[in-house]
Amino acid sequence: MIFVLVGGVVILASPWIFLYFSPPAEDRRRLRRVNLSVLAIAFTACALLAFWIRQTTTGTADFDWWPAIALTYSALLFPVILLIGGLIRNFVLFRDVR
């Protein structure tokens, strides 16, 4: 139960950390578009993962636990996607800004 609570905090803190470390950019619209795209990809991936977990546990003994399993997996997937997106944003798309 503690891991699920910690996972929820990680999921909630990840977007703030991702947005806080955005590079200073001259083109704020482009930066905002990249940030929103990465966040949308992360949320969509977590939603698809939760749907997949629900579908694969249907009819099994673990079906009652699919929300906790999905949250646990999302607590790992969401920050990883934001980390990869942040690295691409900072070192590929906006590398000349620094």
PyRosetta script that sets phi, psi and omega in degrees:
from pyrosetta import init, pose_from_sequence

init()
pose = pose_from_sequence("MIFVLVGGVVILASPWIFLYFSPPAEDRRRLRRVNLSVLAIAFTACALLAFWIRQTTTGTADFDWWPAIALTYSALLFPVILLIGGLIRNFVLFRDVR")
pose.set_psi(1, -36.9)
pose.set_omega(1, 179.3)
pose.set_phi(2, -63.5)
pose.set_psi(2, -40.8)
pose.set_omega(2, -179.5)
pose.set_phi(3, -63.6)
pose.set_psi(3, -37.0)
pose.set_omega(3, 178.4)
pose.set_phi(4, -65.4)
pose.set_psi(4, -40.9)
pose.set_omega(4, 177.7)
pose.set_phi(5, -66.3)
pose.set_psi(5, -42.4)
pose.set_omega(5, 177.7)
pose.set_phi(6, -65.2)
pose.set_psi(6, -39.3)
pose.set_omega(6, 177.2)
pose.set_phi(7, -61.6)
pose.set_psi(7, -39.0)
pose.set_omega(7, 176.3)
pose.set_phi(8, -63.5)
pose.set_psi(8, -39.8)
pose.set_omega(8, 177.6)
pose.set_phi(9, -66.1)
pose.set_psi(9, -40.6)
pose.set_omega(9, 178.4)
pose.set_phi(10, -62.5)
pose.set_psi(10, -43.0)
pose.set_omega(10, 179.2)
pose.set_phi(11, -63.5)
pose.set_psi(11, -38.8)
pose.set_omega(11, -179.7)
pose.set_phi(12, -74.6)
pose.set_psi(12, -32.3)
pose.set_omega(12, -177.9)
pose.set_phi(13, -82.5)
pose.set_psi(13, -24.6)
pose.set_omega(13, -176.0)
pose.set_phi(14, -59.5)
pose.set_psi(14, -46.1)
pose.set_omega(14, 179.1)
pose.set_phi(15, -62.9)
pose.set_psi(15, -36.9)
pose.set_omega(15, 178.9)
pose.set_phi(16, -63.6)
pose.set_psi(16, -45.4)
pose.set_omega(16, 178.9)
pose.set_phi(17, -63.2)
pose.set_psi(17, -42.6)
pose.set_omega(17, 179.3)
pose.set_phi(18, -59.7)
pose.set_psi(18, -46.0)
pose.set_omega(18, -178.5)
pose.set_phi(19, -74.8)
pose.set_psi(19, -31.5)
pose.set_omega(19, -178.9)
pose.set_phi(20, -65.3)
pose.set_psi(20, -35.9)
pose.set_omega(20, -178.2)
pose.set_phi(21, -94.4)
pose.set_psi(21, 25.3)
pose.set_omega(21, 174.5)
pose.set_phi(22, -68.4)
pose.set_psi(22, 142.4)
pose.set_omega(22, 179.6)
pose.set_phi(23, -73.2)
pose.set_psi(23, 153.0)
pose.set_omega(23, 173.5)
pose.set_phi(24, -71.2)
pose.set_psi(24, 122.0)
pose.set_omega(24, -175.3)
pose.set_phi(25, -124.1)
pose.set_psi(25, 145.8)
pose.set_omega(25, 175.5)
pose.set_phi(26, -72.4)
pose.set_psi(26, -38.1)
pose.set_omega(26, 180.0)
pose.set_phi(27, -95.1)
pose.set_psi(27, 89.7)
pose.set_omega(27, -176.7)
pose.set_phi(28, -67.2)
pose.set_psi(28, -31.6)
pose.set_omega(28, 179.6)
pose.set_phi(29, -65.4)
pose.set_psi(29, -41.9)
pose.set_omega(29, 179.3)
pose.set_phi(30, -64.7)
pose.set_psi(30, -43.1)
pose.set_omega(30, 178.6)
pose.set_phi(31, -62.7)
pose.set_psi(31, -43.8)
pose.set_omega(31, 178.9)
pose.set_phi(32, -62.9)
pose.set_psi(32, -39.8)
pose.set_omega(32, 179.8)
pose.set_phi(33, -65.2)
pose.set_psi(33, -41.9)
pose.set_omega(33, 177.9)
pose.set_phi(34, -64.8)
pose.set_psi(34, -45.9)
pose.set_omega(34, -179.8)
pose.set_phi(35, -60.6)
pose.set_psi(35, -46.4)
pose.set_omega(35, -179.9)
pose.set_phi(36, -66.4)
pose.set_psi(36, -34.8)
pose.set_omega(36, 178.0)
pose.set_phi(37, -65.0)
pose.set_psi(37, -44.7)
pose.set_omega(37, 179.4)
pose.set_phi(38, -64.7)
pose.set_psi(38, -42.6)
pose.set_omega(38, 178.2)
pose.set_phi(39, -63.7)
pose.set_psi(39, -40.7)
pose.set_omega(39, 178.7)
pose.set_phi(40, -64.7)
pose.set_psi(40, -40.6)
pose.set_omega(40, 177.6)
pose.set_phi(41, -63.5)
pose.set_psi(41, -42.1)
pose.set_omega(41, -179.5)
pose.set_phi(42, -65.1)
pose.set_psi(42, -45.8)
pose.set_omega(42, 178.9)
pose.set_phi(43, -64.1)
pose.set_psi(43, -41.6)
pose.set_omega(43, 179.6)
pose.set_phi(44, -64.5)
pose.set_psi(44, -42.3)
pose.set_omega(44, 178.7)
pose.set_phi(45, -62.2)
pose.set_psi(45, -41.2)
pose.set_omega(45, 178.9)
pose.set_phi(46, -67.7)
pose.set_psi(46, -38.8)
pose.set_omega(46, 177.8)
pose.set_phi(47, -65.9)
pose.set_psi(47, -42.5)
pose.set_omega(47, 177.4)
pose.set_phi(48, -65.5)
pose.set_psi(48, -37.4)
pose.set_omega(48, 176.8)
pose.set_phi(49, -63.7)
pose.set_psi(49, -43.9)
pose.set_omega(49, 178.7)
pose.set_phi(50, -63.3)
pose.set_psi(50, -41.2)
pose.set_omega(50, 177.6)
pose.set_phi(51, -63.2)
pose.set_psi(51, -43.0)
pose.set_omega(51, 179.7)
pose.set_phi(52, -63.6)
pose.set_psi(52, -42.4)
pose.set_omega(52, 179.1)
pose.set_phi(53, -64.0)
pose.set_psi(53, -41.5)
pose.set_omega(53, 179.0)
pose.set_phi(54, -62.9)
pose.set_psi(54, -42.5)
pose.set_omega(54, -179.0)
pose.set_phi(55, -68.1)
pose.set_psi(55, -39.0)
pose.set_omega(55, -177.2)
pose.set_phi(56, -77.6)
pose.set_psi(56, -22.3)
pose.set_omega(56, 178.8)
pose.set_phi(57, -94.8)
pose.set_psi(57, -2.2)
pose.set_omega(57, 178.4)
pose.set_phi(58, -62.5)
pose.set_psi(58, 127.8)
pose.set_omega(58, 179.1)
pose.set_phi(59, 84.2)
pose.set_psi(59, 6.4)
pose.set_omega(59, 178.3)
pose.set_phi(60, -110.4)
pose.set_psi(60, 174.0)
pose.set_omega(60, 178.9)
pose.set_phi(61, -70.6)
pose.set_psi(61, -18.9)
pose.set_omega(61, -178.1)
pose.set_phi(62, -89.5)
pose.set_psi(62, 3.4)
pose.set_omega(62, -174.3)
pose.set_phi(63, -60.3)
pose.set_psi(63, -36.2)
pose.set_omega(63, 179.9)
pose.set_phi(64, -67.5)
pose.set_psi(64, -18.2)
pose.set_omega(64, -177.0)
pose.set_phi(65, -100.0)
pose.set_psi(65, 5.5)
pose.set_omega(65, -174.5)
pose.set_phi(66, -61.1)
pose.set_psi(66, -33.7)
pose.set_omega(66, 177.0)
pose.set_phi(67, -64.9)
pose.set_psi(67, -39.9)
pose.set_omega(67, 179.0)
pose.set_phi(68, -68.7)
pose.set_psi(68, -38.7)
pose.set_omega(68, 177.8)
pose.set_phi(69, -65.7)
pose.set_psi(69, -42.7)
pose.set_omega(69, 179.6)
pose.set_phi(70, -64.7)
pose.set_psi(70, -40.0)
pose.set_omega(70, 178.1)
pose.set_phi(71, -65.7)
pose.set_psi(71, -39.2)
pose.set_omega(71, 178.6)
pose.set_phi(72, -63.7)
pose.set_psi(72, -46.5)
pose.set_omega(72, 178.7)
pose.set_phi(73, -66.2)
pose.set_psi(73, -39.4)
pose.set_omega(73, 179.6)
pose.set_phi(74, -66.9)
pose.set_psi(74, -32.8)
pose.set_omega(74, 177.1)
pose.set_phi(75, -64.4)
pose.set_psi(75, -23.2)
pose.set_omega(75, 175.4)
pose.set_phi(76, -90.7)
pose.set_psi(76, -41.2)
pose.set_omega(76, -174.7)
pose.set_phi(77, -72.8)
pose.set_psi(77, -44.6)
pose.set_omega(77, -174.3)
pose.set_phi(78, -59.9)
pose.set_psi(78, -51.9)
pose.set_omega(78, 178.5)
pose.set_phi(79, -65.1)
pose.set_psi(79, -31.6)
pose.set_omega(79, 178.8)
pose.set_phi(80, -66.3)
pose.set_psi(80, -42.6)
pose.set_omega(80, 177.9)
pose.set_phi(81, -64.5)
pose.set_psi(81, -42.3)
pose.set_omega(81, 178.0)
pose.set_phi(82, -65.6)
pose.set_psi(82, -36.4)
pose.set_omega(82, 177.3)
pose.set_phi(83, -64.1)
pose.set_psi(83, -47.1)
pose.set_omega(83, 179.1)
pose.set_phi(84, -63.9)
pose.set_psi(84, -44.0)
pose.set_omega(84, 177.5)
pose.set_phi(85, -62.8)
pose.set_psi(85, -39.2)
pose.set_omega(85, 178.1)
pose.set_phi(86, -66.8)
pose.set_psi(86, -39.4)
pose.set_omega(86, 177.4)
pose.set_phi(87, -65.5)
pose.set_psi(87, -42.7)
pose.set_omega(87, 177.2)
pose.set_phi(88, -63.8)
pose.set_psi(88, -43.1)
pose.set_omega(88, 179.9)
pose.set_phi(89, -61.9)
pose.set_psi(89, -47.6)
pose.set_omega(89, -173.7)
pose.set_phi(90, -77.9)
pose.set_psi(90, -35.0)
pose.set_omega(90, -172.2)
pose.set_phi(91, -108.2)
pose.set_psi(91, -8.6)
pose.set_omega(91, 178.7)
pose.set_phi(92, -118.0)
pose.set_psi(92, -55.5)
pose.set_omega(92, -173.9)
pose.set_phi(93, -78.0)
pose.set_psi(93, -39.1)
pose.set_omega(93, -176.4)
pose.set_phi(94, -120.8)
pose.set_psi(94, 38.6)
pose.set_omega(94, -176.6)
pose.set_phi(95, -72.6)
pose.set_psi(95, -26.2)
pose.set_omega(95, -178.6)
pose.set_phi(96, -80.5)
pose.set_psi(96, -8.5)
pose.set_omega(96, -175.1)
pose.set_phi(97, -73.8)
pose.set_psi(97, -37.0)
pose.set_omega(97, -175.7)
pose.set_phi(98, -71.2)
pose.dump_pdb("model.pdb")
